[in-house]
């Protein structure tokens, strides 16, 4: 399943900063319906993401009924995105 969406990049401050783009509620609901077949544990869902010209592998993180797409620094720097940047994303879920 391929999903395209836009969202603002957010930052989670822990011991080190992490960056995410929230998956919209409707798309999160579709993913959740398939989660049992897709997850490899802890509710995370492996995906291939694409932002701009940069493709990357990661895993969606469930939180508060939605999924969040982690954005690696290599992707963030290559595409020149900062916190609150509006990001167009394409993800491939489940092959």
N, CA, C and O of each residue as an XYZ file, in Angstrom:
380
protein
N       0.854     -1.166      0.000
C       0.000      0.000      0.000
C       0.904      1.234      0.000
O       1.831      1.338      0.803
N       0.622      2.154     -0.901
C       1.371      3.410     -0.964
C       0.483      4.532     -0.441
O      -0.686      4.635     -0.813
N       1.039      5.362      0.413
C       0.296      6.469      1.008
C       1.095      7.754      0.801
O       2.298      7.793      1.059
N       0.423      8.794      0.339
C       1.053     10.108      0.193
C       0.323     11.077      1.123
O      -0.903     11.052      1.235
N       1.095     11.919      1.778
C       0.492     12.905      2.674
C       1.453     14.065      2.903
O       2.626     14.010      2.533
N       0.930     15.105      3.516
C       1.732     16.267      3.911
C       1.550     16.497      5.398
O       0.498     16.203      5.966
N       2.579     17.020      6.010
C       2.491     17.337      7.421
C       3.670     18.171      7.864
O       4.690     18.243      7.178
N       3.525     18.797      9.009
C       4.599     19.613      9.570
C       5.552     18.724     10.361
O       5.118     17.899     11.165
N       6.838     18.893     10.131
C       7.840     18.146     10.883
C       7.859     18.641     12.326
O       7.910     19.842     12.592
N       7.818     17.681     13.250
C       7.853     18.040     14.668
C       9.120     17.474     15.293
O       9.758     16.576     14.743
N       9.464     18.012     16.440
C      10.645     17.557     17.166
C      10.209     17.011     18.517
O       9.405     17.627     19.216
N      10.748     15.847     18.878
C      10.566     15.303     20.207
C      11.907     15.408     20.902
O      12.909     14.884     20.415
N      11.927     16.073     22.022
C      13.165     16.272     22.762
C      13.302     15.216     23.843
O      12.524     15.183     24.796
N      14.272     14.375     23.691
C      14.608     13.381     24.710
C      16.066     13.601     25.031
O      16.543     14.736     25.029
N      16.776     12.528     25.307
C      18.214     12.661     25.504
C      18.888     13.236     24.255
O      19.901     13.929     24.350
N      18.317     12.943     23.091
C      18.761     13.587     21.855
C      17.498     13.870     21.050
O      16.490     13.184     21.225
N      17.537     14.858     20.181
C      16.299     15.202     19.452
C      15.957     14.157     18.389
O      16.839     13.572     17.762
N      14.669     13.943     18.207
C      14.146     13.085     17.153
C      13.125     13.891     16.372
O      12.441     14.746     16.935
N      13.018     13.625     15.086
C      12.122     14.373     14.210
C      11.119     13.424     13.578
O      11.464     12.304     13.201
N       9.869     13.879     13.462
C       8.788     13.053     12.946
C       7.857     13.894     12.078
O       7.787     15.116     12.213
N       7.143     13.206     11.183
C       6.007     13.793     10.484
C       4.818     12.914     10.839
O       4.837     11.714     10.565
N       3.770     13.498     11.454
C       2.600     12.706     11.815
C       1.857     12.221     10.567
O       1.668     12.981      9.617
N       1.441     10.966     10.576
C       0.609     10.421      9.509
C      -0.825     10.880      9.797
O      -1.280     10.766     10.935
N      -1.546     11.393      8.797
C      -2.927     11.848      9.037
C      -3.802     10.743      9.635
O      -3.535      9.555      9.455
N      -4.849     11.159     10.347
C      -5.707     10.211     11.056
C      -6.311      9.159     10.126
O      -6.322      7.979     10.473
N      -6.810      9.552      8.964
C      -7.424      8.595      8.040
C      -6.445      7.534      7.576
O      -6.775      6.348      7.546
N      -5.240      7.957      7.213
C      -4.205      7.015      6.780
C      -3.746      6.148      7.948
O      -3.490      4.956      7.776
N      -3.641      6.742      9.129
C      -3.256      5.964     10.318
C      -4.277      4.869     10.582
O      -3.912      3.758     10.965
N      -5.557      5.176     10.379
C      -6.612      4.187     10.607
C      -6.466      3.025      9.626
O      -6.610      1.867     10.019
N      -6.183      3.319      8.354
C      -5.999      2.256      7.357
C      -4.811      1.371      7.716
O      -4.877      0.148      7.594
N      -3.729      1.997      8.158
C      -2.528      1.234      8.543
C      -2.841      0.364      9.756
O      -2.444     -0.800      9.812
N      -3.552      0.931     10.722
C      -3.868      0.192     11.948
C      -4.701     -1.053     11.642
O      -4.546     -2.079     12.304
N      -5.586     -0.970     10.639
C      -6.402     -2.122     10.260
C      -5.538     -3.288      9.770
O      -5.944     -4.446      9.870
N      -4.356     -2.986      9.246
C      -3.452     -4.006      8.719
C      -2.272     -4.280      9.648
O      -1.400     -5.081      9.311
N      -2.229     -3.637     10.796
C      -1.060     -3.673     11.671
C      -0.652     -5.085     12.091
O       0.541     -5.372     12.196
N      -1.606     -5.956     12.329
C      -1.269     -7.308     12.794
C      -0.402     -8.049     11.773
O       0.473     -8.829     12.149
N      -0.645     -7.803     10.481
C       0.144     -8.454      9.438
C       1.449     -7.720      9.158
O       2.381     -8.315      8.618
N       1.536     -6.439      9.514
C       2.672     -5.608      9.132
C       3.732     -5.427     10.211
O       4.910     -5.253      9.899
N       3.328     -5.466     11.464
C       4.239     -5.135     12.566
C       5.223     -6.263     12.835
O       4.881     -7.441     12.735
N       6.452     -5.885     13.178
C       7.432     -6.895     13.592
C       7.651     -6.837     15.094
O       8.610     -7.423     15.598
N       6.794     -6.153     15.809
C       6.861     -6.091     17.269
C       6.685     -4.677     17.787
O       6.996     -3.712     17.089
N       6.200     -4.555     18.981
C       5.994     -3.277     19.667
C       5.081     -2.329     18.900
O       5.030     -1.139     19.213
N       4.362     -2.831     17.906
C       3.430     -1.993     17.159
C       4.052     -1.158     16.060
O       3.336     -0.440     15.363
N       5.363     -1.229     15.882
C       6.001     -0.450     14.821
C       5.769     -1.125     13.468
O       5.685     -2.350     13.381
N       5.668     -0.316     12.423
C       5.371     -0.802     11.076
C       6.511     -0.404     10.144
O       6.745      0.788      9.948
N       7.230     -1.370      9.561
C       8.322     -1.014      8.645
C       7.773     -0.398      7.356
O       6.771     -0.856      6.807
N       8.455      0.651      6.888
C       8.054      1.341      5.658
C       9.290      1.789      4.886
O      10.392      1.876      5.427
N       9.068      2.066      3.618
C      10.044      2.773      2.797
C       9.444      4.157      2.581
O       8.331      4.279      2.069
N      10.167      5.185      2.964
C       9.688      6.554      2.819
C      10.418      7.278      1.713
O      11.542      6.927      1.356
N       9.768      8.294      1.175
C      10.416      9.143      0.186
C       9.976     10.578      0.431
O       8.787     10.894      0.486
N      10.982     11.435      0.575
C      10.753     12.871      0.715
C      11.645     13.535     -0.315
O      12.864     13.360     -0.297
N      11.041     14.294     -1.212
C      11.830     14.896     -2.291
C      12.478     13.805     -3.111
O      11.798     12.908     -3.610
N      13.787     13.877     -3.254
C      14.527     12.867     -4.010
C      15.149     11.799     -3.113
O      15.823     10.890     -3.596
N      14.919     11.913     -1.810
C      15.574     11.031     -0.847
C      14.647      9.902     -0.413
O      13.554     10.148      0.098
N      15.091      8.659     -0.620
C      14.347      7.480     -0.197
C      15.062      6.870      1.005
O      16.291      6.866      1.067
N      14.284      6.355      1.963
C      14.874      5.829      3.182
C      13.976      4.753      3.784
O      12.768      4.739      3.548
N      14.567      3.866      4.552
C      13.777      2.864      5.274
C      13.705      3.265      6.742
O      14.660      3.799      7.307
N      12.568      3.000      7.335
C      12.350      3.315      8.741
C      11.144      2.514      9.217
O      10.714      1.586      8.532
N      10.600      2.851     10.362
C       9.404      2.185     10.879
C       8.493      3.219     11.521
O       8.943      4.055     12.305
N       7.213      3.159     11.185
C       6.227      4.048     11.793
C       6.091      3.711     13.265
O       6.116      2.542     13.650
N       5.946      4.737     14.081
C       5.811      4.589     15.528
C       4.368      4.921     15.919
O       3.885      6.001     15.581
N       3.663      4.019     16.623
C       2.298      4.344     17.058
C       2.317      5.228     18.305
O       3.102      5.013     19.227
N       1.427      6.231     18.308
C       1.306      7.101     19.484
C      -0.049      7.794     19.434
O      -0.392      8.432     18.438
N      -0.807      7.668     20.496
C      -2.093      8.352     20.641
C      -3.042      8.104     19.468
O      -3.707      9.031     19.005
N      -3.111      6.858     18.983
C      -4.050      6.502     17.930
C      -3.611      6.854     16.518
O      -4.358      6.642     15.563
N      -2.415      7.385     16.383
C      -1.873      7.732     15.068
C      -0.503      7.100     14.931
O       0.041      6.534     15.879
N       0.042      7.209     13.728
C       1.415      6.792     13.482
C       2.256      8.023     13.183
O       1.769      9.027     12.664
N       3.539      7.913     13.528
C       4.495      8.989     13.281
C       5.652      8.428     12.469
O       6.185      7.362     12.778
N       6.032      9.157     11.429
C       7.132      8.759     10.557
C       8.411      9.416     11.054
O       8.534     10.639     10.992
N       9.374      8.625     11.550
C      10.654      9.204     11.977
C      11.429      9.719     10.759
O      11.471      9.070      9.714
N      12.034     10.881     10.916
C      12.840     11.471      9.843
C      14.293     11.483     10.294
O      14.658     12.172     11.248
N      15.108     10.718      9.600
C      16.525     10.644      9.928
C      17.209     11.967      9.571
O      16.793     12.660      8.642
N      18.259     12.307     10.320
C      18.994     13.531     10.022
C      19.540     13.540      8.601
O      19.570     14.591      7.961
N      19.972     12.386      8.096
C      20.492     12.329      6.724
C      19.425     12.790      5.732
O      19.740     13.468      4.754
N      18.176     12.428      5.977
C      17.066     12.849      5.113
C      16.783     14.328      5.324
O      16.647     15.089      4.367
N      16.697     14.722      6.575
C      16.398     16.125      6.918
C      17.416     17.069      6.303
O      17.052     18.090      5.720
N      18.688     16.730      6.434
C      19.749     17.591      5.899
C      19.756     17.589      4.376
O      19.932     18.639      3.758
N      19.566     16.418      3.762
C      19.573     16.319      2.296
C      18.451     17.145      1.679
O      18.628     17.751      0.622
N      17.295     17.169      2.340
C      16.133     17.884      1.803
C      15.961     19.284      2.416
O      15.021     20.006      2.084
N      16.885     19.650      3.314
C      16.892     20.981      3.934
C      15.586     21.332      4.669
O      15.026     22.414      4.489
N      15.116     20.377      5.510
C      13.922     20.597      6.311
C      14.289     20.893      7.751
O      15.247     20.340      8.291
N      13.521     21.763      8.358
C      13.673     22.109      9.765
C      12.352     21.839     10.478
O      11.354     21.504      9.839
N      12.345     21.984     11.783
C      11.126     21.839     12.573
C      10.077     22.799     12.024
O      10.390     23.940     11.684
N       8.839     22.335     11.938
C       7.675     23.064     11.426
C       7.651     23.190      9.903
O       6.710     23.770      9.360
N       8.666     22.662      9.191
C       8.617     22.651      7.728
C       7.457     21.771      7.283
O       7.227     20.709      7.861
N       6.728     22.201      6.264
C       5.670     21.395      5.666
C       6.342     20.396      4.724
O       7.059     20.788      3.804
N       6.109     19.125      4.955
C       6.808     18.060      4.241
C       5.812     17.217      3.458
O       4.786     16.802      3.997
N       6.110     16.964      2.185
C       5.325     16.029      1.364
C       6.031     14.685      1.426
O       7.221     14.577      1.132
N       5.283     13.667      1.812
C       5.838     12.354      2.063
C       5.107     11.288      1.247
O       3.901     11.382      1.022
N       5.843     10.291      0.815
C       5.262      9.097      0.234
C       5.845      7.919      1.003
O       7.060      7.822      1.178
N       4.966      7.020      1.463
C       5.456      5.835      2.153
C       4.867      4.578      1.499
O       3.723      4.575      1.044
N       5.669      3.525      1.465
C       5.210      2.211      1.020
C       5.134      1.327      2.245
O       6.128      1.104      2.937
N       3.940      0.831      2.500
C       3.673      0.015      3.686
C       3.388     -1.412      3.225
O       2.567     -1.630      2.334
N       4.056     -2.362      3.824
C       3.770     -3.754      3.540
C       4.204     -4.250      2.178
O       3.560     -5.120      1.591
N       5.308     -3.690      1.670
C       5.863     -4.184      0.419
C       5.247     -3.584     -0.727
O       5.610     -3.901     -1.860
